[in-house]
Amino acid sequence: MAAEIQPGDDLEPTVPAPRAGTPEYVEPRGEQVALEPGRADGPPVDPPMRKATFADITSRYQPKDRKPIVPATLRTAAGRHALAQWVIAFVTYTIGYYGLRSPKYAVKAACYAPRGALRLTGRALRWAFDLEGFAIRQDAASRNNVADYLALSRQRDRRVSSRMWVFLPGLVLLAVAVAALVWFAPPLVQLGTAVTALPVLAYFGRAVGEPFFERAWTGERFIRLTAILTRQAILACNIKGVKEPGDIKFVRDIFRADAGHEALITLPPGVLATDVIDQRDRLASGFRLPKQQVWPATIPGEHPGMLSIWVADRPVNQMTPPPWPLLDGGTFDYFTDTFVYGYDERMRPVSYPLEQKNSLFGGIPGSGKTKSVLVLPLAAIHDPLVLLLAFDLKGSGDLDVLEPLCLKGLYGSGGDEATKEAALAALEWLYRQCDERAALVRQYARQGLNTENRVNRRMAEKDARLRPLLGIFDELQELLTDPDLGKRAKFLLTSIIKRGRALAMHIVFATQRIDSQSVPPGISSNFAIRNCLAVPSHTETNLVLGTGAYARGARPTEFEPGDSTGPKDSGWAYQAGNGPTRAVRSCYIDNPTAAAIVARVIEARRGGQVEEVEVPKYEMRNLLADVRQVWHEGEEALWSELIVPRLKQLDPEAYADLDVDTFGRLMSAAGVPTESLNRRIDSSSTKRATRAGVKLAALEARITARNAETITETNLAEIDD
């Protein structure tokens, strides 16, 4: 409760002292609550009102808050000299520009002046005879409204009679002045009057909206961001809860921020910053600017009603970002360094870490996904310890530039079954790497090389088996959605991204197809850094960036796919997991430049040769051979439900997730479809049942045919050689 207020008091809320009894303290009225013994409370949250003192008023205006009387430019001799040079250059250029074109402007003025004189005469006549009210009087007459017509006519008569006392004397004086100028004024006065009057008449005679003078200085579309303009733009969004300009409050003065201006705004209670972000088109229309020049965003760490609006000096997609710092060389440490991945809308560099992370890239075709992914390996190979493996299941050859640096047998490009199987074999190898590396980490931790149970640089330099691995899988959804290989691939990938990050393994998963089948939540949620390029809706946004990302202001749906070198939004993404969720455009590195970087790195590594690391080759399981291996002597046919347990016993790891239905699909893909078999339930029973299974004759026939195909292919290859 506030203290009693007397009329005329100059009141201001202040924070009282924490204890009663001080001169400044006013005991609040109302119900009092007894405090526990020994409890000491702070000052009231809603303090009583008291008169403002002189100290309170003067404390608001401290010397540190004062703006300088003399601008910084004029306080030094160098600044004054530079300003004088700029003014002289500006004035000289402007005079020269318009002086050279003065004949052109003289001709334009001579053409426009007569029309301007007629327009001014017409305006004077309309004013003198009150012709602007003619339409209203005519409307009253057409409606037979005698009272209105007579009232308007009397008003017109009064206006005309009073205006004639101005119009007629003015007309006479103008005629006398023109006659005196023509017949009696010296030529110099006539010339001066013509030079003065001609531009004025030409201005009124020009085409509507057409500038008379051309601009001497051409610049980008730029506006000075003001509070009035900002409020106008937000009101144009037609957001419920924002009706008046006064509803929009500014946290601080609008300020210059990088290559633009930024306004920090508090919206009315109940209005969210995302409400404005959703209306970005209307917001840009309110500013009368292209959408790529207006960037609304939430403010991390603030309440949801805080809004930041950054207006660039020109559209961001027309800005040229700085060159990639590693184009011409440099160093990188996988374990401790970050590299410049790209630049945000303000052209500020965005750093990207690899250690203890995994990366997910999602975007529709044309969004610049593969070029964005390529920045990661091109930066990572500047660390001589980093090893690469890459699989492009789209088969377009976008990652071919990395093949010379990839481990032997761990590069593939294509959408065929062989490439898918090779990619699955690579995942199997990475899965086993997790087991081997974990044992080595424990071993070296006991030796004092590691106190955090993860791979560090000392361990990687000591043991080549712990060198950092960067695995890139582009369009991996082709493998994850494969009816035969997908289930195993999902299991392997989920385990690798969970365990591998602490073992110096960074997995990059890129996909154009974004749905719960292609990017299962169990996989996407375990990627530390997630990059969502152009996508069609909020569903894909949340699948890539995480649930609720769209509601928090991430809008990759605004990006327009196109050429990475053109004015489109190729390469732009919203990035989560690497600081606050933000928009960032990856550095664009074309194929010739990427090839030059790879060649330079190869030359720096061991005198032009890539150091080879022995990679054990894990072949795919031969299902038909495994089924034949678990077939017992004397059995002519077996139900699938009997074969599956035997396969799991043969290789518990490879067949851990196998069931009867999956076994049937795998056998059909291998060329031996399961069929209905009617046989006894067991040898001691006379009861019979019909269930899906495999006949030994069909199995052996298919194995023989496949072996013949393999021999034929080998012979053809030898002939080609």
C-alpha positions in Angstrom: 0.0 0.0 0.0 1.3 3.5 -0.8 1.6 6.2 1.8 -0.9 9.0 1.9 -0.5 11.5 -1.0 -1.1 15.2 -0.6 -2.3 17.3 -3.6 0.5 19.1 -5.3 3.2 16.7 -4.2 6.0 16.0 -6.8 6.0 12.2 -6.4 8.3 9.6 -7.7 8.8 5.9 -6.8 12.1 5.3 -5.0 13.6 2.4 -3.1 13.5 3.0 0.7 16.1 1.8 3.2 15.7 -1.8 4.2 14.9 -1.1 7.9 12.2 1.1 9.6 13.4 4.0 11.6 15.5 5.8 9.0 14.3 9.3 8.0 13.6 8.2 4.4 11.4 5.2 5.4 7.6 5.5 5.4 5.8 2.7 7.2 3.3 1.1 4.7 -0.3 1.0 5.8 -2.5 -2.1 5.8 -2.2 -5.6 7.3 1.2 -6.3 8.9 2.7 -9.8 8.9 4.9 -10.9 11.8 8.3 -12.0 10.7 10.1 -15.0 12.0 12.9 -14.3 14.6 16.2 -13.6 12.9 14.7 -13.1 9.4 16.0 -10.0 7.5 14.0 -8.9 4.5 15.1 -6.6 1.8 13.3 -3.4 0.7 9.7 -3.5 -0.6 9.2 -4.4 -4.2 6.5 -1.8 -4.6 7.8 1.1 -2.4 5.7 4.0 -1.0 5.7 7.3 -2.8 7.7 10.2 -1.5 8.9 13.6 -2.7 11.8 13.6 -5.2 14.9 15.3 -3.8 17.4 17.4 -5.6 19.9 14.5 -5.5 17.3 12.2 -7.1 16.8 14.6 -10.0 20.5 15.3 -10.6 21.4 11.7 -10.4 19.6 11.0 -13.7 21.9 13.1 -15.7 25.5 12.0 -15.2 28.5 13.3 -17.2 29.0 9.9 -18.8 25.6 10.1 -20.4 26.1 13.5 -22.0 26.7 13.8 -25.7 29.7 15.9 -26.8 28.9 19.5 -27.7 31.6 19.5 -30.4 31.5 16.4 -32.6 34.5 14.1 -32.5 35.3 14.9 -36.1 35.8 18.6 -35.3 37.9 18.1 -32.2 41.1 17.2 -34.0 43.0 18.9 -36.8 43.0 15.7 -38.8 39.3 15.4 -38.5 38.6 19.0 -39.5 41.0 18.6 -42.5 39.3 15.4 -43.6 35.8 17.0 -43.3 36.9 20.1 -45.3 38.4 17.9 -48.0 35.1 15.9 -48.2 33.0 19.1 -48.4 35.2 20.6 -51.1 35.1 17.4 -53.2 31.4 17.0 -52.8 30.6 20.6 -53.8 33.1 20.6 -56.7 31.7 17.4 -58.1 28.1 18.5 -57.8 28.7 21.9 -59.4 30.6 20.2 -62.3 28.0 17.5 -62.8 25.0 19.9 -63.0 27.1 22.6 -64.8 27.9 20.2 -67.7 24.2 19.3 -68.0 22.9 22.9 -67.6 22.0 23.2 -71.4 19.8 20.1 -71.1 18.0 21.5 -68.0 17.5 24.9 -69.8 15.8 23.1 -72.7 13.6 21.1 -70.2 12.7 24.3 -68.3 11.8 26.1 -71.5 9.5 23.3 -72.5 7.9 22.9 -69.1 7.5 26.6 -68.3 4.5 27.4 -70.6 2.6 24.4 -69.2 3.5 25.6 -65.7 2.1 29.1 -66.4 -1.2 27.6 -67.6 -1.4 25.3 -64.6 -0.8 28.2 -62.2 -3.4 30.4 -64.0 -6.0 27.6 -63.8 -5.4 27.1 -60.1 -5.8 30.9 -59.6 -9.1 30.9 -61.5 -10.4 27.8 -59.7 -9.7 29.5 -56.4 -11.1 32.9 -57.4 -14.4 31.5 -58.7 -14.7 28.7 -56.1 -14.8 26.0 -58.8 -13.6 23.3 -56.3 -17.1 23.4 -54.8 -18.9 22.9 -58.1 -19.3 19.1 -57.8 -20.9 19.5 -54.4 -23.4 22.1 -55.6 -24.2 20.0 -58.6 -24.8 17.0 -56.4 -27.3 19.0 -54.3 -29.1 20.2 -57.5 -29.3 16.6 -58.9 -30.9 15.4 -55.7 -33.4 18.3 -55.8 -32.3 19.4 -52.4 -33.2 23.0 -52.5 -32.1 23.9 -49.0 -28.6 22.5 -49.5 -28.2 24.0 -53.0 -29.2 27.5 -51.8 -26.9 27.3 -48.8 -24.0 26.2 -51.0 -24.8 28.9 -53.6 -24.8 31.6 -50.9 -21.5 30.3 -49.6 -20.1 30.4 -53.1 -21.2 34.0 -53.7 -19.7 35.1 -50.4 -16.4 33.4 -51.3 -16.2 34.8 -54.8 -17.0 38.3 -53.8 -14.3 38.3 -51.1 -11.7 36.6 -53.2 -12.2 39.0 -56.1 -10.8 41.8 -53.9 -7.5 39.8 -53.9 -7.7 38.3 -57.4 -8.4 41.4 -59.5 -5.8 43.7 -57.9 -3.3 40.9 -58.0 -4.0 40.3 -61.7 -3.7 44.1 -62.4 -0.4 44.3 -60.5 1.0 41.2 -62.3 0.1 42.7 -65.7 1.7 46.0 -64.9 4.8 44.3 -63.6 5.1 42.2 -66.8 4.6 45.2 -69.0 7.2 47.3 -67.1 9.6 44.3 -67.2 9.2 44.0 -71.0 9.2 47.6 -72.0 11.2 49.5 -69.4 13.6 47.1 -67.5 17.2 46.8 -68.5 18.3 43.6 -70.2 20.2 42.4 -67.1 17.1 42.6 -64.9 15.0 40.8 -67.6 17.6 38.0 -67.7 17.7 37.7 -63.9 13.9 37.6 -63.7 13.7 34.9 -66.5 16.4 32.8 -64.8 14.4 33.0 -61.5 10.9 32.5 -62.9 11.7 29.8 -65.5 12.7 27.0 -63.1 9.6 27.9 -60.9 7.2 27.6 -63.8 9.0 24.5 -65.1 8.6 22.8 -61.7 4.8 23.3 -61.8 4.8 22.2 -65.5 6.7 19.0 -65.1 5.1 15.6 -65.3 3.6 14.5 -62.0 6.1 12.5 -59.9 9.0 13.2 -62.4 12.1 14.8 -60.8 13.4 17.8 -62.7 17.1 17.2 -61.9 18.9 13.9 -62.1 20.7 12.6 -59.0 24.4 13.3 -59.0 25.0 10.6 -56.4 23.6 7.1 -56.9 23.5 5.0 -53.8 21.7 1.9 -52.4 18.2 2.2 -51.1 18.7 3.4 -47.6 16.5 4.8 -45.0 17.2 6.3 -41.6 15.4 4.1 -39.2 13.2 6.3 -36.9 10.8 5.5 -34.1 7.9 6.8 -36.1 8.8 4.6 -39.1 9.3 1.6 -36.9 5.9 2.0 -35.2 4.3 2.5 -38.6 5.8 -0.7 -39.9 4.7 -2.8 -36.8 1.2 -1.4 -37.0 1.1 -2.4 -40.7 1.4 -6.0 -39.5 -2.2 -5.8 -38.1 -1.2 -7.8 -34.9 -3.9 -8.3 -32.4 -3.1 -6.3 -29.2 -1.1 -3.6 -31.0 -3.6 -0.8 -32.0 -1.9 2.5 -31.2 1.7 3.8 -31.8 2.0 4.3 -28.0 1.6 0.5 -27.5 5.1 0.0 -29.0 7.9 0.9 -26.5 11.6 1.2 -27.3 14.1 -0.3 -24.9 16.8 2.2 -26.0 17.4 4.7 -28.8 17.6 3.2 -32.3 21.3 2.7 -32.9 23.7 1.9 -35.7 24.6 -1.8 -35.8 27.0 -3.2 -38.3 25.8 -2.4 -41.9 22.4 -1.2 -40.7 20.3 0.1 -37.8 18.7 -1.9 -35.0 15.6 -1.1 -32.9 15.0 -3.0 -29.6 11.3 -3.0 -28.9 9.0 -4.1 -26.0 5.6 -5.2 -27.3 2.4 -4.9 -25.2 1.7 -7.7 -22.7 0.4 -10.8 -24.4 1.9 -9.9 -27.8 4.9 -12.1 -28.8 7.9 -11.2 -30.9 7.1 -14.2 -33.1 3.8 -12.5 -34.0 5.7 -9.8 -35.8 8.3 -12.3 -37.2 5.4 -14.2 -38.8 4.3 -11.0 -40.6 7.7 -10.2 -42.0 6.3 -9.5 -45.5 3.9 -6.8 -44.0 6.7 -5.5 -41.8 8.9 -5.0 -44.8 6.0 -3.4 -46.7 5.6 -1.0 -43.8 9.2 0.1 -44.1 8.8 0.2 -47.9 11.8 -2.0 -48.3 12.7 -5.4 -49.8 12.1 -8.3 -47.4 15.8 -9.2 -47.5 16.6 -5.9 -45.9 14.4 -6.3 -42.9 15.3 -8.9 -40.2 13.1 -9.2 -37.2 14.3 -11.6 -34.4 13.7 -12.6 -30.9 16.3 -11.6 -28.2 17.9 -14.6 -26.4 17.6 -14.4 -22.7 14.7 -11.8 -22.8 11.0 -12.3 -22.4 9.0 -13.4 -25.5 7.6 -9.9 -26.0 11.1 -8.4 -26.7 11.7 -7.8 -30.4 14.8 -6.9 -32.3 14.4 -5.3 -35.8 17.6 -4.9 -37.8 17.2 -3.0 -41.1 20.2 -3.4 -43.4 21.5 -0.6 -45.6 20.7 -2.8 -48.6 19.3 -6.3 -49.2 21.5 -8.9 -47.5 21.4 -11.3 -50.5 23.0 -8.6 -52.6 25.9 -8.0 -50.1 29.3 -9.6 -50.9 30.5 -11.5 -47.8 34.2 -11.4 -46.9 36.3 -14.2 -48.4 36.7 -17.5 -46.5 39.8 -17.0 -44.2 41.2 -20.5 -45.1 41.1 -20.0 -48.9 44.8 -19.2 -49.1 46.1 -21.2 -46.2 46.0 -21.3 -42.5 46.0 -23.8 -39.6 43.2 -25.5 -37.7 43.2 -27.7 -34.5 40.3 -30.2 -34.5 40.3 -30.3 -30.7 40.6 -26.7 -29.7 39.9 -24.4 -32.6 36.8 -23.2 -34.5 36.7 -22.1 -38.1 34.6 -19.5 -39.9 31.7 -21.4 -41.4 29.9 -18.4 -42.8 28.4 -15.0 -42.0 25.1 -13.9 -40.5 22.8 -11.3 -41.9 25.0 -8.5 -40.5 28.1 -10.0 -42.2 29.5 -11.0 -38.8 31.6 -14.3 -38.9 30.0 -17.4 -37.5 32.4 -19.8 -35.9 31.9 -23.6 -36.1 33.4 -26.2 -33.8 34.0 -29.9 -34.7 35.2 -31.5 -31.4 32.5 -33.1 -29.3 29.9 -32.3 -32.0 27.9 -33.9 -34.8 26.2 -32.0 -37.7 22.8 -32.3 -39.4 22.0 -30.4 -42.6 18.5 -30.5 -44.0 17.0 -28.6 -47.0 15.0 -28.9 -50.2 16.8 -29.3 -53.5 18.5 -26.0 -54.6 18.9 -24.8 -51.0 22.7 -25.1 -51.2 23.0 -28.0 -48.7 26.0 -29.8 -50.3 28.0 -26.6 -50.7 27.3 -25.8 -47.0 28.4 -29.3 -46.0 31.6 -29.0 -48.0 32.9 -26.1 -45.8 33.3 -28.5 -42.9 35.8 -31.0 -44.5 37.7 -28.3 -46.3 38.3 -26.6 -42.9 39.0 -29.9 -41.0 41.7 -31.1 -43.4 43.8 -28.1 -42.3 44.5 -30.2 -39.3 47.0 -32.9 -40.5 45.6 -35.4 -38.0 42.1 -35.4 -39.4 41.0 -38.4 -41.5 38.0 -38.3 -44.0 35.4 -40.7 -45.2 32.5 -39.6 -47.5 29.5 -41.1 -49.2 27.3 -39.2 -51.6 24.2 -41.4 -52.1 22.8 -38.9 -54.6 25.5 -39.7 -57.0 26.0 -36.3 -58.5 29.7 -36.1 -57.7 29.4 -33.1 -55.4 31.9 -34.6 -53.0 34.3 -36.1 -55.6 36.8 -33.3 -54.7 37.3 -35.0 -51.3 38.1 -38.5 -52.7 41.9 -38.0 -52.8 41.9 -37.3 -49.0 39.5 -40.1 -48.0 40.6 -43.3 -46.5 40.8 -46.1 -49.0 37.5 -48.0 -49.4 35.7 -45.3 -47.5 34.5 -43.1 -50.3 31.5 -43.7 -52.5 29.2 -41.8 -54.9 26.0 -43.2 -56.4 22.5 -44.2 -55.7 22.9 -47.8 -56.6 22.7 -50.8 -54.2 26.5 -51.3 -54.2 27.1 -47.8 -52.9 24.4 -48.2 -50.3 26.0 -51.4 -49.1 29.4 -49.7 -49.0 27.9 -46.9 -46.9 26.4 -49.4 -44.5 29.8 -51.2 -44.3 31.4 -47.8 -43.5 28.8 -47.4 -40.7 29.7 -50.9 -39.5 33.4 -49.9 -39.4 32.6 -46.7 -37.5 30.5 -48.7 -35.0 33.5 -51.0 -34.4 35.7 -47.9 -34.1 33.6 -46.7 -31.2 34.4 -50.0 -29.4 38.1 -49.9 -30.2 38.6 -46.2 -29.3 36.7 -46.5 -26.1 39.1 -49.2 -24.9 42.1 -47.0 -25.9 40.7 -44.0 -24.1 40.4 -46.0 -20.9 43.9 -47.3 -21.4 45.5 -43.8 -21.9 43.4 -42.3 -19.1 45.1 -44.7 -16.7 48.4 -43.4 -18.0 47.5 -39.8 -17.3 47.0 -38.6 -20.9 43.3 -37.9 -20.4 41.4 -36.7 -17.4 38.0 -36.3 -19.1 37.6 -39.8 -20.7 37.6 -38.5 -24.2 40.2 -38.3 -27.0 42.5 -35.3 -26.9 45.4 -34.1 -29.1 48.1 -35.8 -27.0 46.4 -39.1 -27.4 45.8 -38.7 -31.2 49.4 -37.7 -31.8 50.6 -40.7 -29.7 48.4 -43.3 -31.3 47.2 -43.1 -34.9 44.2 -45.3 -34.1 42.7 -42.2 -32.3 43.2 -39.7 -35.0 40.0 -37.5 -35.6 37.5 -38.9 -38.1 35.1 -36.7 -40.1 32.4 -38.8 -41.7 30.2 -37.2 -44.4 27.0 -38.9 -45.5 25.1 -36.9 -48.1 21.5 -38.0 -48.8 21.8 -40.8 -46.2 18.0 -41.1 -46.2 18.5 -43.3 -49.3 20.1 -45.8 -47.0 17.9 -45.2 -43.9 14.7 -45.8 -45.9 16.0 -48.8 -47.7 13.6 -51.7 -46.9 16.5 -54.2 -46.5 19.3 -52.1 -45.1 17.5 -49.3 -43.4 16.8 -50.8 -40.0 20.4 -51.8 -39.4 21.7 -48.4 -40.7 19.4 -46.5 -38.2 20.7 -48.6 -35.4 24.3 -48.0 -36.3 24.0 -44.3 -36.9 22.1 -43.7 -33.7 24.9 -45.5 -31.7 27.7 -43.8 -33.6 26.4 -40.2 -33.1 25.8 -40.9 -29.4 29.2 -42.5 -28.6 31.5 -41.2 -31.3 31.6 -37.5 -30.4 33.8 -38.1 -27.3 36.0 -40.4 -29.4 37.1 -37.7 -31.9 34.4 -38.8 -34.5 32.3 -36.1 -36.1 29.4 -37.3 -38.3 27.8 -35.1 -40.9 24.4 -36.2 -42.1 22.8 -34.2 -45.0 19.4 -34.9 -46.5 16.9 -33.3 -48.9 14.1 -35.5 -47.7 12.9 -34.3 -44.3 10.3 -36.5 -42.6 10.0 -38.8 -39.6 11.1 -41.8 -41.7 14.1 -40.2 -43.4 15.3 -38.3 -40.2 13.9 -40.3 -37.3 13.7 -38.2 -34.1 16.0 -40.6 -32.3 18.7 -39.6 -34.8 18.0 -35.9 -35.4 17.7 -35.1 -31.7 21.3 -36.4 -31.0 23.0 -34.1 -33.5 24.5 -31.2 -31.6 24.6 -28.7 -34.4 21.6 -28.6 -36.7 21.4 -26.5 -39.9 18.0 -26.1 -41.6 18.2 -24.5 -45.0 15.1 -23.7 -47.2 12.2 -25.9 -46.3 8.5 -25.7 -47.2 6.8 -25.6 -43.7 7.2 -25.5 -40.0 7.0 -29.3 -39.8 10.4 -29.7 -41.5 11.8 -26.8 -39.5 11.0 -28.6 -36.2 12.2 -32.0 -37.5 15.7 -30.5 -38.2 16.1 -27.8 -35.6 14.1 -29.5 -32.8 10.6 -29.3 -31.5 9.4 -25.7 -31.0 12.1 -24.1 -33.1 9.6 -22.5 -35.5 7.6 -21.1 -32.5 10.8 -19.6 -31.1 11.3 -17.6 -34.3 13.3 -19.8 -36.7 12.0 -19.2 -40.2 13.9 -21.1 -42.9 10.6 -21.2 -44.7 11.4 -17.6 -45.8 14.5 -18.6 -47.8 14.2 -18.8 -51.6 16.3 -21.6 -53.1 18.5 -20.6 -56.1 22.0 -20.2 -57.4 24.6 -19.8 -54.7 26.2 -17.0 -56.7 23.0 -15.1 -57.4 20.6 -13.0 -55.5 18.7 -16.0 -54.2 19.0 -17.5 -50.7 21.1 -20.6 -51.5 23.3 -21.4 -48.6 21.2 -19.6 -46.0 20.2 -21.6 -43.0 19.0 -21.3 -39.5 21.6 -22.9 -37.2 20.8 -24.3 -33.8 23.1 -25.9 -31.2 26.0 -23.5 -31.9 25.1 -20.5 -29.8 21.6 -18.9 -30.1 19.5 -20.1 -33.0 20.3 -17.7 -35.9 20.3 -17.2 -39.6 23.7 -17.8 -41.2 24.9 -18.1 -44.8 27.7 -20.5 -45.4 30.9 -19.5 -47.3 30.5 -20.4 -50.9 33.5 -22.4 -52.3 33.2 -23.6 -55.9 34.6 -26.9 -57.1 37.9 -25.5 -58.7 38.6 -23.6 -55.5 37.9 -26.7 -53.4 40.1 -28.8 -55.6 42.9 -26.2 -55.1 42.5 -26.4 -51.3 42.7 -30.2 -51.4 45.8 -30.2 -53.6 47.5 -27.7 -51.2 46.7 -29.8 -48.2 47.9 -33.0 -49.9 51.1 -31.3 -50.8 51.6 -30.2 -47.2 51.0 -33.8 -45.9 54.0 -35.9 -46.2 55.4 -34.3 -49.3 52.5 -34.8 -51.6 51.2 -38.2 -50.4 48.3 -38.8 -48.1 49.3 -40.8 -45.1 47.5 -44.1 -45.2 45.9 -45.7 -42.2 45.1 -49.4 -42.2 41.3 -49.7 -42.3 39.9 -53.2 -41.8 37.4 -54.1 -44.4 34.1 -55.4 -43.1 32.2 -57.2 -45.8 28.4 -57.3 -45.8 26.9 -60.5 -44.5 25.9 -62.9 -47.3 22.4 -63.8 -46.2 22.1 -66.8 -48.5 25.4 -68.3 -47.4 24.5 -67.7 -43.8 21.1 -69.4 -44.2 22.9 -72.4 -45.9 25.4 -72.5 -43.0 22.7 -72.8 -40.4 20.9 -75.5 -42.4 21.1 -78.9 -40.7 21.8 -82.1 -42.5 18.6 -83.9 -43.7 16.3 -80.9 -43.7 14.7 -80.2 -47.0 12.6 -77.2 -45.9 12.5 -74.9 -42.9 10.1 -72.4 -41.6 11.3 -68.9 -41.3 10.6 -68.9 -37.5 13.2 -71.7 -37.2 15.9 -70.0 -39.4 15.8 -66.6 -37.7 17.0 -67.9 -34.2 19.8 -69.8 -35.8 21.0 -66.7 -37.7 20.9 -64.7 -34.5 23.1 -67.4 -32.9 25.5 -67.3 -35.8 26.0 -63.5 -35.6 24.2 -61.9 -32.7 25.3 -58.4 -33.7 24.4 -58.5 -37.4 21.1 -60.2 -36.9 20.1 -58.7 -33.6 17.0 -56.9 -35.0 16.0 -59.7 -37.5 12.4 -60.9 -37.3 10.3 -63.2 -39.5 8.8 -60.5 -41.6 12.1 -58.8 -42.2 13.7 -62.1 -43.1 11.1 -62.7 -45.7 11.7 -59.3 -47.3 15.5 -59.9 -47.3 15.2 -63.3 -48.8 12.9 -62.0 -51.6 15.4 -59.3 -52.4 18.2 -62.0 -52.5 16.2 -64.0 -55.0 14.6 -66.7 -52.8 11.1 -65.7 -51.8 9.7 -67.5 -48.9 6.7 -69.7 -49.6 4.0 -71.5 -47.7 5.3 -74.8 -46.3 3.0 -77.5 -44.8 5.0 -79.8 -42.5 4.9 -81.4 -39.1 5.3 -79.1 -36.1 8.2 -81.4 -34.8 9.5 -84.8 -35.4 7.6 -86.3 -32.5 4.2 -84.9 -33.4 1.7 -85.9 -36.1 0.1 -82.4 -36.2 0.9 -80.4 -39.3 0.8 -76.6 -39.9 1.3 -74.2 -42.9 3.8 -71.4 -42.4 6.2 -69.3 -44.4 9.6 -70.8 -45.0 12.4 -71.7 -47.4 13.1 -74.9 -49.4 16.7 -76.1 -49.6 16.5 -76.8 -53.3 15.5 -73.2 -54.1 18.2 -71.8 -51.8 21.0 -73.9 -53.3 19.8 -73.1 -56.9 20.0 -69.4 -56.1 23.4 -69.7 -54.5 24.7 -71.6 -57.6 23.2 -68.9 -59.9 24.8 -66.1 -58.0 28.2 -67.7 -58.0 27.9 -68.1 -61.7 27.0 -64.4 -62.1 30.0 -63.5 -60.0 32.4 -65.6 -62.1 31.0 -64.1 -65.3 31.5 -60.6 -64.0 35.0 -61.4 -63.0 35.9 -62.8 -66.4 34.4 -59.8 -68.2 36.5 -57.5 -66.0 39.6 -59.4 -66.9 38.8 -59.1 -70.6 38.3 -55.4 -70.2 41.7 -55.1 -68.5 
